Amino acid sequence: MSLGPNMMRIDTLLCPDTGTILDVMQVINANQKGCAFVVDADRRLCGVLTDGDIRRRLLTGGQLRDGIGSLLKREFVFAYEHESYEQMLSRINDKITILPIVNDRMQVTDYFECRAKLTVPVALPDLRGNEFKYLTDAFLSTWISSRGCYIEQFEQSFASYCGCQYGIAVSNGTCALHLALLALGIGPGDEVIVPDLTFAASANAVLHAGARPVLVDVEPDSWCIDPAEMEKAISPRTRAVIVVHLLGQPANMDPILSLAARHQLYVVEDCAEAHGAEYAGKKVGGLGDVGCFSFYANKVITCGEGGMCVTHNATIADKIRMYRDHGMSPRKKYWHEVVGYNYRMTNLQAAIGLAQMERIDDILEDRHRVESAYRRRLFPLGGLVFQPNRLANRKKITWLVSCLLDGDRDGMVERLRQEGIDCRPFFYSLGQMPIYAPYVFSNAVSRKLSVRGIMFPTSRHCDQSILDRIFRVLLTSISASSAGDADLPEVQRISEKGILESMRS
Ligand SMILES: *Cc1c(COP(=O)(O)O)cnc(C)c1O
């Protein structure tokens, strides 16, 4: 059970309860672990002493020959043999890096050690349900490629969750976007409006289809595409808009849909970060012509790699299916009607996806709870603004807990990483990267958000102790960054309104 290269005999950690301070010092000095487990004559655990305990006693008048009985505390940390690795790990922290392991009679039998800085990942898939069961079932069935019963079940389950009639499972979210554009007949000579603040795949799909992305600015409050900017960017060549529901927040759909209707534009929703989010009571994905989802491991639900197109339109669904499967005619095998792709999902992926769908509401609820805890814990900090969660008509979900930070965002991300907390800065404004610069229409707000945004670890493992660690780093970093400035007496507090206004200016 012991971890690390220095596995050693448990006896070298033990010290009898009849010993003196000098005896414990010798044990600690020999084992190099900084602590000793105190046991009685029957090897039963009586306490744990660290070199810090000894030092403090000697500095307050203790003598080397004093017995150790009075040093023992009533409470100390240990683990039972039958406990899981995860349970033991949960007791390890900045101060406690080693635990005695005892049997039912409290006799010490082993120890558990973990000195590596524990890294809290930004995202962790939750695979506690039927994922493994369905996956093994698919495996044992030998239907491991893109035919098999799980694909259709996953497609139906996901489409109906989104309130759509058709679901088409594909290899990943980028394929889903590419297929949506192909099925809508978008290609060379066409323009597709895309928000400037998004993951690059939203724009790449347009380029893959041979069309031209037109990058437009986002709203300062929702961080999603700004309908006013979209309207200004419409040209005679515009054929579609890819609306991105960024970081779980639905875009401002009413004005977008009416603009699209007025100018005869298709609406593709990039829902890769917003499974289950709602606009005016309807789930995203079914609001436009095609909804595209990703099931990459850090998304709301996952199947390793995977994606899905959903739609209400049978003709579009058929076209997506045909392009997904090498462009082959559904009626005549090996007869190719268009130059297609192999963008299929495997039965193995779909098996995991179906199990995820059984628990999607619970998964979303867990994420919501984590975000609420963040909001409560980090609320007292100035200079931190959470993603708005009560915009009119919109019901956001929690993908990654996201904030705007006033101050040195990159320094903060670095300090959090040094503390073992993995954070993400927001996406770069697409237009700032040379390969996308030729496609910029407007991106002033996007650029400001991009340098201020930070995403925090968001999984059910983010308990109070992790939030406390984050809080401590943010607190010291925020005061450290303002400490050098003589005009700022304390932590500079910027109201939510202040930050939003500075975004607009
Ligand atoms: C993740 C993501 C994608 C791409 O999904 P993949 O499955 O990784 O191809 C597209 N758009 C957005 C906004 C995303 O976050």
Boltz pocket constraint, residues with backbone or C-beta under 6 A from the ligand:
constraints:
  - pocket:
      binder: B
      contacts: [[A, 171], [A, 172], [A, 173], [A, 174], [A, 175], [A, 198], [A, 199], [A, 201], [A, 202], [A, 244], [A, 270], [A, 272], [A, 273], [A, 293], [A, 294], [A, 295], [A, 296], [A, 306], [A, 307]]
      max_distance: 6.0
